[in-house]
């Protein structure tokens, strides 16, 4: 039975009053250690710490920041500190996936990432946009990470809208801008420069052919 019971037919409570520069504590002990567990409120910095197995395991700072395994960082709502490489483990007991979502106060559009089967997935508005499968192949805009190779090659499989999919490449100021894309309307694949620059083909890091800005093809020059 309990040695201390507080009972009332309405709200009841327990108050621990300490000095402004002192601590209020609740200790848990056994026959081997009198303070193996502690709940400690520090009035110096208004933090609340929890000790388990004679070591501090969690702390809540005055701003509400929660720190596990360390003293925490002001302005960071949650932090985990450990001397090992493993920072945490999360598991869903369901079979449809395990997803963590992020949302700010200005939007109802969730960003999420997590696992579906053995795939690392990235979601936008609760819809999968990219995945990395267990072999390291990447699918963007599709859940299929292999296309025509039967999984033999390492691949990036890019799917776009109803018109097609494309990759654009440019420097910071887009002075040289090019790319490649597929088109359902044209029933073709395009490789192009968008700026006024040639397309150059190299093997063994030496130029073998080029198409200049007028469409002329030069080979072996």
C-alpha positions as CSV (number, residue, x, y, z in Angstrom):
1,X,0.0,0.0,0.0
2,X,1.1,3.7,-0.4
3,X,2.6,5.5,2.6
4,X,1.4,8.9,1.3
5,X,-2.1,9.5,-0.1
6,X,-3.6,12.9,-1.0
7,X,-7.3,12.7,-1.4
8,X,-10.1,15.3,-1.9
9,X,-13.5,15.2,-3.5
10,X,-12.3,18.1,-5.8
11,X,-8.9,19.1,-7.1
12,X,-5.9,18.1,-5.0
13,X,-2.2,18.7,-5.3
14,X,1.3,18.6,-3.8
15,X,3.4,21.7,-3.5
16,X,7.2,21.9,-3.1
17,X,8.4,25.4,-2.3
18,X,12.1,26.2,-2.7
19,X,14.3,29.3,-2.6
20,X,14.8,31.4,-5.8
21,X,18.3,30.0,-6.3
22,X,17.7,26.5,-5.1
23,X,16.2,23.2,-6.2
24,X,13.0,21.3,-5.5
25,X,13.4,17.5,-5.8
26,X,11.7,14.2,-5.5
27,X,14.0,11.2,-5.0
28,X,13.5,7.6,-5.8
29,X,15.7,5.0,-4.1
30,X,16.2,1.4,-3.1
31,X,18.4,-0.5,-0.7
32,X,21.4,-0.1,-3.1
33,X,21.0,3.6,-4.0
34,X,19.0,6.3,-2.2
35,X,18.7,8.6,-5.3
36,X,18.9,6.3,-8.3
37,X,15.9,8.3,-9.7
38,X,15.3,12.0,-9.3
39,X,12.8,14.6,-10.5
40,X,14.6,18.0,-10.1
41,X,13.3,21.5,-10.7
42,X,16.2,24.0,-10.7
43,X,15.0,27.6,-9.8
44,X,18.3,29.0,-11.0
45,X,17.4,28.5,-14.7
46,X,13.9,27.2,-14.3
47,X,14.7,23.8,-15.9
48,X,13.2,20.5,-15.0
49,X,15.4,17.4,-15.2
50,X,14.8,13.7,-14.9
51,X,17.4,11.2,-13.5
52,X,17.2,7.5,-14.3
53,X,19.6,4.9,-13.0
54,X,21.7,7.6,-11.3
55,X,22.2,9.7,-14.5
56,X,20.3,12.6,-16.0
57,X,18.4,11.4,-19.0
58,X,16.0,14.2,-20.0
59,X,15.7,17.9,-19.3
60,X,13.1,20.5,-20.1
61,X,14.5,24.1,-20.4
62,X,12.7,27.2,-19.3
63,X,11.5,27.9,-22.9
64,X,9.9,24.5,-23.2
65,X,12.8,22.9,-25.2
66,X,13.1,19.2,-24.5
67,X,16.5,17.6,-24.4
68,X,17.2,13.9,-24.2
69,X,20.6,12.7,-23.3
70,X,22.1,16.2,-23.0
71,X,21.6,19.7,-21.6
72,X,19.7,21.0,-24.7
73,X,19.9,24.1,-26.8
74,X,17.9,27.3,-26.3
75,X,15.5,27.9,-29.2
76,X,15.6,24.3,-30.4
77,X,12.3,22.6,-29.4
78,X,13.7,19.1,-29.3
79,X,17.3,17.7,-29.3
80,X,18.8,14.3,-28.8
81,X,22.5,13.9,-27.8
82,X,24.4,10.7,-27.5
83,X,27.9,9.3,-27.8
84,X,26.9,6.6,-30.2
85,X,26.0,6.8,-33.9
86,X,22.4,5.8,-33.2
87,X,20.2,8.8,-32.5
88,X,16.8,7.1,-32.3
89,X,14.5,4.4,-33.6
90,X,10.9,4.8,-34.6
91,X,8.6,1.9,-35.7
92,X,5.0,1.6,-36.9
93,X,3.3,-1.6,-36.1
94,X,1.1,-1.1,-39.2
95,X,2.0,-2.5,-42.6
96,X,1.3,0.6,-44.8
97,X,4.4,2.5,-43.9
98,X,5.9,4.7,-41.3
99,X,5.9,8.5,-42.2
100,X,6.9,11.6,-40.2
101,X,5.3,14.8,-41.4
102,X,6.3,18.5,-41.1
103,X,4.0,21.5,-41.3
104,X,4.4,25.2,-40.4
105,X,1.7,27.7,-39.2
106,X,1.2,29.2,-42.6
107,X,0.4,26.1,-44.6
108,X,-1.7,23.0,-44.5
109,X,0.6,21.3,-47.0
110,X,2.6,18.5,-45.3
111,X,6.1,17.5,-46.1
112,X,6.8,13.9,-45.0
113,X,9.5,11.3,-45.2
114,X,9.8,7.8,-43.9
115,X,9.6,4.2,-45.0
116,X,7.2,2.1,-47.0
117,X,8.5,-1.5,-47.0
118,X,12.2,-1.3,-47.6
119,X,11.9,2.0,-49.5
120,X,12.9,5.4,-48.2
121,X,10.1,7.7,-49.4
122,X,9.5,11.5,-49.6
123,X,6.0,12.9,-49.6
124,X,4.3,16.2,-50.4
125,X,0.6,16.7,-49.5
126,X,0.5,13.1,-48.4
127,X,1.4,12.0,-51.9
128,X,4.7,10.2,-52.6
129,X,7.0,12.2,-54.8
130,X,10.3,10.4,-54.5
131,X,11.7,7.1,-53.3
132,X,15.0,5.3,-52.9
133,X,14.6,1.6,-53.0
134,X,16.6,-1.0,-51.1
135,X,19.2,-1.3,-53.9
136,X,19.8,2.5,-54.0
137,X,17.8,3.2,-57.2
138,X,15.9,6.5,-57.2
139,X,12.3,7.1,-58.5
140,X,11.1,10.7,-58.8
141,X,7.4,11.2,-59.6
142,X,6.9,7.4,-59.6
143,X,7.0,4.5,-57.3
144,X,8.8,2.4,-59.9
145,X,12.6,2.6,-59.6
146,X,13.5,0.4,-62.6
147,X,12.6,1.1,-66.2
148,X,13.5,-1.4,-68.9
149,X,16.6,-2.8,-67.2
150,X,14.9,-5.3,-64.9
151,X,16.8,-3.8,-62.0
152,X,20.2,-4.7,-63.4
153,X,21.5,-1.1,-63.4
154,X,21.6,1.6,-60.8
155,X,18.9,3.9,-62.0
156,X,17.2,7.3,-61.6
157,X,13.7,6.9,-62.9
158,X,12.0,10.3,-63.5
159,X,8.3,10.6,-64.3
160,X,6.6,13.9,-65.0
161,X,3.1,15.2,-65.8
162,X,0.9,14.1,-68.7
163,X,3.2,15.9,-71.1
164,X,6.5,14.3,-70.0
165,X,9.5,14.6,-67.7
166,X,12.7,16.6,-67.9
167,X,16.0,17.5,-66.3
168,X,17.3,21.0,-66.6
169,X,21.0,21.9,-65.8
170,X,22.4,25.4,-65.4
171,X,25.1,27.4,-63.6
172,X,24.1,29.8,-60.8
173,X,23.2,32.7,-63.2
174,X,21.8,30.4,-65.9
175,X,24.3,31.7,-68.4
176,X,24.6,28.2,-69.8
177,X,21.3,26.3,-69.6
178,X,20.4,23.0,-71.0
179,X,18.5,19.8,-70.4
180,X,16.6,16.8,-71.7
181,X,13.0,15.9,-71.6
182,X,10.3,13.7,-73.1
183,X,7.2,14.9,-74.8
184,X,3.9,13.0,-75.3
185,X,2.7,15.7,-77.7
186,X,5.8,15.3,-80.0
187,X,6.2,11.5,-79.2
188,X,9.9,12.2,-78.8
189,X,12.8,12.7,-76.4
190,X,14.7,16.0,-76.7
191,X,18.3,17.0,-75.7
192,X,18.8,20.7,-75.9
193,X,20.5,23.9,-74.9
194,X,18.2,26.7,-73.9
195,X,20.8,29.4,-74.1
196,X,22.9,30.1,-77.3
197,X,25.5,27.4,-76.7
198,X,26.6,24.2,-78.5
199,X,26.1,20.7,-77.4
200,X,29.5,18.9,-77.1
201,X,30.0,15.1,-76.9
202,X,33.1,13.7,-75.3
203,X,34.6,10.2,-74.8
204,X,37.7,9.6,-72.6
205,X,37.4,13.3,-71.8
206,X,38.1,14.4,-75.3
207,X,35.7,16.1,-77.7
208,X,34.5,13.8,-80.4
209,X,31.5,15.7,-81.8
210,X,29.5,18.9,-81.4
211,X,26.3,20.5,-82.6
212,X,26.8,24.2,-82.9
213,X,24.1,26.9,-82.3
214,X,23.2,26.8,-86.0
215,X,22.5,23.1,-86.0
216,X,25.7,22.1,-87.8
217,X,27.2,18.7,-86.8
218,X,31.0,18.4,-86.6
219,X,32.5,14.9,-85.9
220,X,36.1,14.1,-85.0
221,X,37.3,17.7,-85.4
